[in-house]
């Protein structure tokens, strides 16, 4: 029976136990730091939320201080700003055309900040982080 604490990386490359935002194990000289305490919860990180195109799916995640983030897993709608009329319109997302973070995200239709998406209103550039804000905001290009 597999360990339930291990979950698969979204890139399907390896198993990951904990994502940590703690200092590196090695010093600049190459020697190892001696540990003086255990891991802390505030040092834990998370894997990237790879927002895809599809029927809306979101997940609420508790954050430090008792707040909550809405992680957007899938969506097919974007709030698009038309600069000429200065109004927002809901537009259907068709596909991802460009992605500055990773060229392979275009083929997999993964939406990130700065990505150019094709909508029914035309091309638009994503201006927020959909994996952390729970929606897609974009500006017509």
N, C-alpha and C positions, 0 to 999 in steps of 0.2 A: 504494500500500500504506500503510495507516494506521500511525502511530507506535505501537509496542508499549508505550511508557512511559506513554501516556495511557490512562486507564480511565474508564468512564462513571460519573457520580455515581448513587447508588441512587435518587435522586428523578427521574432522567432529564431533568434540566433543563439541564445543561451538562457540559463536560469539565473535569476537575480534574487538575492535574499533581501538586502536593504540598500536603498539609495541614500547615501550620506553626504551632507554638506560640511563635514568636519575637515580639519586640516589633512594634508597628505601624510601617508605613512613614512615617506622618506624625506630626509633633509636634503638641502641642495648639494651637500657633499656626498650623498649616497648612503650615509648611515641611517639607521632607523630611529624614529622617536620612541621613547619609552612611554607606555601608556600610564596615565596617572588616574584615570577614571573610566567608567563605562560610557556607552553611548547615551546621548540625551535625546528626548523626543523633539526638542526644538532644532536639533541638527539633522533630523530626517528629511529627506527630499521626496520627490515623487517622479515617476516616469512621465514622459511627455504624453499629452492627450492629443492623439492624432485625429483631428476632426475631419470626418469624411462627408461626402454628399449622400443623402438618403433621407428617409423619414426621420423626423426629429426624435433624438434620444439625448437626454442629459442626465447628469448624476450630481448630487449634492455632496460636497466634501467639507468636513469640519476643518477649520484653520485655527491657528494660534489666536488666543484671545476670545474664543467662543463664537467667532464669526463663521460664515459659510461661503464657499465658492461654488458656483454652478459650472461644472465641467460639461462642455458640449461635445458629445460623442459623434452625433450625426445631425445634419440639418439640410434642408433644401430651400430655405428662405433666407434672404439677406435684406437688411435695411440699407437702401442705397440713397446717397445724397446727390441730388442734381445741383451743381454749383450755380448754374444759370438762374434757376428759379429759387434756389436755396430752400428746397423742400425734400423731405425724405419720402421714399416710396418703397413698399415691400416688393421685392423682385424674386423670382424663382431662379435658383442657382442651377446652371446647366453643367459646367465643367470648370476645371482649373486650367488656365492657359500658361501661366508663368509662376514660379516660386523661387524667391531669392534664397531661401534657407536650404533647399535641397532639390536638385534637378529631377530626382526620382519621384518626388511628391506630385509632380504634374501627371505622370502616368498613373499613379495610385489615387488621384483626386483627393489629396489631403490639403486642407485649407489652413494656412498660417498667416501671421501678420505680414503685410507687404505683398501677398500673393495677388496676381491678377486673375479674376474669375470672369467667366462668361455668364451673363444673366439675360433674362428676356428684355431688359432695358438697354443692354449693350455691355461693353467691357467695364469692369470696376475693380479698383484696388482696395484690398481689405486694410482697414485702419486700426483694428483692435486685435486682441489676442482671444480668438474664439474658444480656445481650450480652457481659458481662465475666467471669461466673462459671461459665457452662456448664450451668446448671440453673435451674429456677424454684422458688423457695420462696415460699409464700403462707400467709396466716392467714385462717381463715373469718371472714366479716363477719356 
